[in-house]
């Protein structure tokens, strides 16, 4: 039973480029969450999505960041015009249901902005 | 503002030396408390979920407990492979489904 899958595992971008991070939830899971772990900081919530719906984006920066979870295919976290401060590990998690259901995490995508 | 504080920040143990990690919290309402283990360069690995004060969960050398103000992760007779960062996360009732993480405790077990 495959876990949460994320790709790419490592991504290098130059300032001003776009970064696209993909996440496929565990089989049977329809809830997806994105978290960011900045160097020397803890995990911070960014956004919570269900299929074709953004449920909570209260942790998402207002500009340059967007997320989607289409009816078919993986969830995508998109960062436009990346800056050095976007360098971090981005983790996706999924759960079977919302509320108190356990969130299972993927291996993360490590974004480096040159 | 809701807070999650983990202590100590780092802990060094000899193999077989039991100890406890602490997660204290201040939230207006708690739906669940989660413990994860994170190895360097990897994603958090789920360990336990606790829902109410007095609840306990066990898995191999680990035991998690919950009170109204804090949770403990007890490690009995640890081995070097238990070395990792242990993360505590809350699901506060007023925050929807997001998890609020503590900074973690870095555990090193020497043989």
Interface residues (C-beta under 8 A of the other chain):
Chain A: X4 X6 X31 X33 X35 X41 X42 X43 X44 X45 X48 X55 X56 X58 X59 X91 X95 X98 X99 X100 X102 X103 X104 X105 X106 X107 X108 X110
Chain B: X31 X32 X34 X36 X41 X42 X43 X44 X45 X46 X49 X51 X87 X89 X91 X96 X97 X98 X99 X100 X101 X102 X103 X104
